[in-house]
């Protein structure tokens, strides 16, 4: 018989790390070949003894953020209150990758914010400030921080945004994500090494998603840096509904199956021409639509 639910703190292949209702932590596997378990899940489980456990069932999720290509879907985390995408001007972040993450999150109803690091470097911020302001006009909060120059101020600002919530932290390599985790979670590196050892992941301590309990409450879920973010699991309609500025205009084109590329009397293209819709985001949308139609 299953005991009270446990919270999945880390997932690596078919190995999982759980915290039960008493605060005790367990290394776990799933029964049989089922491995549809991700960080942030609530699961029914049974202890096997010596710190080992078996997951019996995944409880219903509020949401699930994932990325996918033609051959594989990668689930990142479940039951999120929000996602925080770390961006920087040095090195410059990829707006295409950012758009992909935001579309995937919109599909799941997950609120998003941007954390712009290295705000103390004028040249870094100058490169991306106009783009950050665009995302603010679209309703995405943008938090500008300087983790190395002002660690205490950065921690204070972010704690206000994260406390009491389950937040998935995402970002390309080099954006400063690890610095933020170590600032917000005392002992994060040692904690990661301990979980890595328990899950027998060897030296690959940054290749799995893991949840850290924040000192003031809530969870910060750190995910590996990424260079690709596929949307093969989304339809063309889901992609275009993932661009907030498109949504009020959808259904107002002359043709019901308008691709918003070159068709006459297209409400989306008209909005691009008048500056109501950003031309770069529209161009990226066309790229994503081409990609989705090639798959489907």
C-alpha positions as CSV (number, residue, x, y, z in Angstrom):
1,X,0.0,0.0,0.0
2,X,1.3,3.5,-0.9
3,X,2.1,5.9,1.8
4,X,1.4,9.7,1.7
5,X,2.6,11.4,-1.5
6,X,6.2,12.4,-2.1
7,X,7.6,15.3,-4.0
8,X,10.1,14.6,-6.9
9,X,13.2,16.7,-6.3
10,X,15.3,15.4,-9.2
11,X,15.0,13.1,-12.2
12,X,17.9,11.5,-14.1
13,X,16.9,8.9,-16.6
14,X,15.0,6.2,-14.7
15,X,16.4,7.4,-11.3
16,X,14.6,9.8,-9.0
17,X,15.1,11.6,-5.8
18,X,12.1,12.1,-3.5
19,X,11.1,14.0,-0.4
20,X,8.3,12.5,1.6
21,X,5.8,14.3,3.9
22,X,8.1,14.0,6.9
23,X,11.1,15.6,5.1
24,X,13.0,12.3,4.6
25,X,14.6,11.9,1.2
26,X,14.8,8.7,-0.9
27,X,16.4,7.4,-4.0
28,X,13.7,5.9,-6.2
29,X,12.8,4.0,-9.3
30,X,9.5,3.4,-11.0
31,X,7.7,0.1,-11.0
32,X,8.1,-1.7,-14.3
33,X,9.3,0.3,-17.3
34,X,7.3,3.3,-16.7
35,X,9.5,6.4,-16.4
36,X,7.1,9.2,-17.0
37,X,8.2,11.1,-13.8
38,X,9.7,14.6,-13.8
39,X,10.9,17.0,-11.2
40,X,8.0,18.8,-9.5
41,X,5.7,15.7,-9.7
42,X,3.7,14.5,-6.7
43,X,3.8,10.7,-6.6
44,X,2.4,7.8,-4.7
45,X,5.3,5.6,-3.5
46,X,6.4,2.8,-1.3
47,X,9.7,2.5,0.7
48,X,11.9,-0.5,0.0
49,X,14.3,0.0,2.9
50,X,17.8,1.4,3.2
51,X,16.8,4.8,1.7
52,X,15.4,3.1,-1.5
53,X,11.8,3.6,-2.7
54,X,9.6,2.7,-5.7
55,X,7.2,5.1,-7.4
56,X,3.7,3.6,-7.9
57,X,1.8,6.4,-9.6
58,X,2.2,10.0,-10.7
59,X,-0.6,12.3,-9.4
60,X,-2.5,14.5,-11.9
61,X,-0.4,17.6,-12.9
62,X,-1.3,21.2,-13.2
63,X,1.0,21.6,-16.1
64,X,4.1,20.1,-17.7
65,X,6.8,22.1,-19.6
66,X,8.6,20.1,-22.3
67,X,10.6,20.4,-25.4
68,X,10.7,18.0,-28.3
69,X,12.0,17.1,-31.7
70,X,11.0,14.5,-34.2
71,X,12.4,11.6,-32.2
72,X,12.2,12.6,-28.6
73,X,10.3,14.6,-26.0
74,X,12.1,15.9,-23.0
75,X,9.9,16.8,-20.0
76,X,11.5,19.5,-17.9
77,X,9.3,20.0,-14.9
78,X,5.7,19.8,-13.7
79,X,3.3,21.7,-11.4
80,X,5.0,25.1,-12.0
81,X,3.8,28.4,-10.8
82,X,6.2,30.2,-13.2
83,X,9.2,30.0,-15.4
84,X,12.1,32.4,-15.2
85,X,14.3,32.7,-18.3
86,X,17.8,34.0,-17.7
87,X,19.1,36.2,-20.5
88,X,22.2,38.3,-21.0
89,X,23.8,40.7,-23.5
90,X,27.3,39.2,-22.9
91,X,27.1,36.8,-24.6
92,X,24.0,37.8,-26.4
93,X,21.0,35.6,-25.8
94,X,19.2,33.9,-28.7
95,X,15.8,35.5,-29.2
96,X,14.7,32.4,-31.2
97,X,15.4,30.2,-28.2
98,X,13.6,32.7,-25.9
99,X,10.5,32.7,-28.2
100,X,10.4,28.9,-28.3
101,X,10.5,28.7,-24.5
102,X,7.8,31.3,-24.1
103,X,5.5,29.6,-26.7
104,X,5.9,26.3,-24.9
105,X,5.1,27.9,-21.5
106,X,2.1,29.8,-23.0
107,X,0.7,26.4,-24.2
108,X,0.8,25.1,-20.6
109,X,-0.6,28.3,-19.0
110,X,2.7,28.9,-17.2
111,X,3.6,32.5,-16.3
112,X,7.0,33.7,-17.4
113,X,9.5,36.4,-16.5
114,X,12.9,37.3,-17.8
115,X,15.9,37.7,-15.6
116,X,18.5,39.9,-17.3
117,X,21.9,39.4,-15.7
118,X,25.1,41.5,-15.8
119,X,23.1,44.7,-15.5
120,X,26.3,46.3,-14.1
121,X,27.9,46.0,-17.6
122,X,26.7,49.0,-19.7
123,X,27.7,47.5,-23.0
124,X,25.9,44.2,-22.2
125,X,22.7,45.9,-21.3
126,X,22.9,48.3,-24.3
127,X,22.9,45.3,-26.7
128,X,19.6,43.9,-25.4
129,X,17.8,46.8,-23.7
130,X,15.5,47.6,-26.6
131,X,14.5,43.9,-26.9
132,X,13.9,43.7,-23.1
133,X,11.6,46.7,-23.3
134,X,9.6,45.0,-26.1
135,X,9.0,42.0,-23.9
136,X,7.9,44.3,-21.1
137,X,5.3,45.8,-23.4
138,X,4.1,42.2,-24.1
139,X,3.4,41.7,-20.4
140,X,6.5,39.7,-19.4
141,X,8.2,41.1,-16.2
142,X,11.9,41.8,-16.8
143,X,14.1,41.7,-13.7
144,X,17.5,43.4,-14.2
145,X,20.2,42.1,-11.8
146,X,23.9,42.2,-11.2
147,X,24.6,39.1,-9.3
148,X,28.4,39.5,-9.0
149,X,28.5,43.2,-8.5
150,X,25.5,43.4,-6.1
151,X,24.8,39.9,-4.7
152,X,22.7,41.0,-1.8
153,X,20.6,43.3,-3.9
154,X,20.1,40.6,-6.5
155,X,19.1,38.1,-3.9
156,X,16.6,40.5,-2.3
157,X,15.0,41.4,-5.6
158,X,14.7,37.8,-6.8
159,X,13.4,36.5,-3.4
160,X,10.4,38.8,-3.7
161,X,9.6,37.1,-7.1
162,X,10.3,33.5,-6.1
163,X,9.3,33.0,-2.4
164,X,6.3,30.7,-2.0
165,X,6.2,29.7,-5.7
166,X,7.5,26.8,-7.7
167,X,9.8,28.3,-10.3
168,X,11.7,26.7,-13.2
169,X,14.9,28.5,-14.0
170,X,15.9,28.2,-17.7
171,X,18.7,29.6,-19.8
172,X,21.3,29.1,-22.4
173,X,24.8,28.3,-21.2
174,X,26.8,31.4,-20.3
175,X,23.8,33.5,-19.2
176,X,24.8,33.4,-15.5
177,X,22.1,30.9,-14.3
178,X,24.4,28.9,-12.1
179,X,25.5,32.1,-10.3
180,X,21.9,32.9,-9.5
181,X,21.2,29.4,-8.1
182,X,24.3,29.5,-5.9
183,X,23.3,32.9,-4.7
184,X,19.7,32.0,-3.9
185,X,20.3,28.5,-2.5
186,X,23.1,28.2,0.1
187,X,25.0,25.0,-0.5
188,X,23.4,24.3,-3.9
189,X,26.6,22.9,-5.3
190,X,27.1,20.4,-2.4
191,X,23.4,19.5,-2.6
192,X,23.7,18.8,-6.3
193,X,26.8,16.6,-5.8
194,X,25.0,14.6,-3.1
195,X,22.0,14.0,-5.3
196,X,24.2,13.2,-8.2
197,X,26.1,10.6,-6.1
198,X,22.9,9.1,-4.9
199,X,21.5,8.8,-8.4
200,X,24.8,7.4,-9.7
201,X,25.1,10.1,-12.3
202,X,28.9,10.2,-12.0
203,X,30.6,13.5,-12.8
204,X,27.7,14.8,-14.9
205,X,26.3,16.9,-12.1
206,X,24.7,19.5,-14.3
207,X,22.8,17.3,-16.7
208,X,19.7,16.7,-14.6
209,X,16.9,18.9,-13.4
210,X,16.6,19.3,-9.6
211,X,14.5,21.3,-7.2
212,X,15.9,23.3,-4.3
213,X,13.8,24.5,-1.4
214,X,14.2,28.2,-1.0
215,X,15.1,29.5,2.5
216,X,12.0,31.6,2.7
217,X,9.7,29.0,1.1
218,X,9.0,27.8,-2.4
219,X,11.0,25.8,-4.9
220,X,13.6,26.8,-7.4
221,X,14.0,24.2,-10.1
222,X,17.3,24.4,-11.9
223,X,17.5,22.9,-15.4
224,X,20.6,22.2,-17.6
225,X,21.6,25.0,-20.0
226,X,20.3,24.4,-23.5
227,X,21.2,25.3,-27.0
228,X,18.1,23.9,-28.7
229,X,14.4,23.9,-27.8
230,X,12.2,22.0,-30.1
231,X,8.5,22.5,-30.4
232,X,7.6,19.3,-32.4
233,X,4.8,18.5,-29.9
234,X,2.9,21.8,-30.8
235,X,0.6,22.4,-33.7
236,X,0.7,25.4,-35.9
237,X,-2.3,26.8,-34.1
238,X,-0.7,26.4,-30.7
239,X,2.5,28.1,-32.0
240,X,0.6,31.2,-33.3
241,X,-1.5,31.4,-30.1
242,X,1.8,31.4,-28.2
243,X,2.6,34.8,-29.5
244,X,0.6,37.1,-27.3
245,X,0.3,40.0,-29.7
246,X,-1.0,37.7,-32.4
247,X,-4.0,36.4,-30.4
248,X,-6.3,39.4,-30.7
249,X,-5.8,39.4,-34.5
250,X,-6.2,35.7,-35.2
251,X,-9.4,35.1,-37.2
252,X,-9.4,38.6,-38.8
253,X,-7.5,37.7,-41.9
254,X,-9.3,37.3,-45.2
255,X,-8.4,33.6,-45.5
256,X,-9.3,31.3,-42.6
257,X,-6.1,29.2,-43.2
258,X,-3.9,32.3,-43.6
259,X,-0.2,31.5,-43.0
260,X,0.6,35.2,-42.2
261,X,3.5,35.1,-44.6
262,X,2.5,36.7,-47.9
263,X,-1.3,36.3,-48.2
264,X,-3.3,39.5,-49.1
265,X,-5.4,41.1,-46.4
266,X,-3.6,39.4,-43.6
267,X,-4.3,41.1,-40.2
268,X,-1.0,39.9,-38.8
269,X,1.1,41.2,-41.7
270,X,-0.8,44.5,-41.6
271,X,0.1,44.8,-37.9
272,X,3.8,44.2,-38.7
273,X,3.7,46.9,-41.3
274,X,2.2,49.4,-38.9
275,X,4.6,48.5,-36.1
276,X,1.9,46.9,-33.9
277,X,3.7,43.6,-34.1
278,X,7.5,43.4,-33.9
279,X,9.0,42.4,-37.3
280,X,11.7,40.2,-35.7
281,X,9.1,38.2,-33.8
282,X,7.0,37.8,-36.9
283,X,10.0,36.5,-38.9
284,X,10.8,34.0,-36.1
285,X,7.1,32.9,-36.2
286,X,7.3,32.2,-39.9
287,X,10.4,30.1,-39.3
288,X,8.7,28.1,-36.6
289,X,5.6,27.7,-38.7
290,X,7.7,26.4,-41.6
291,X,9.3,24.0,-39.2
292,X,6.0,22.8,-37.8
293,X,4.4,22.3,-41.2
294,X,7.3,20.3,-42.4
295,X,6.8,17.9,-39.4
296,X,3.1,17.7,-39.7
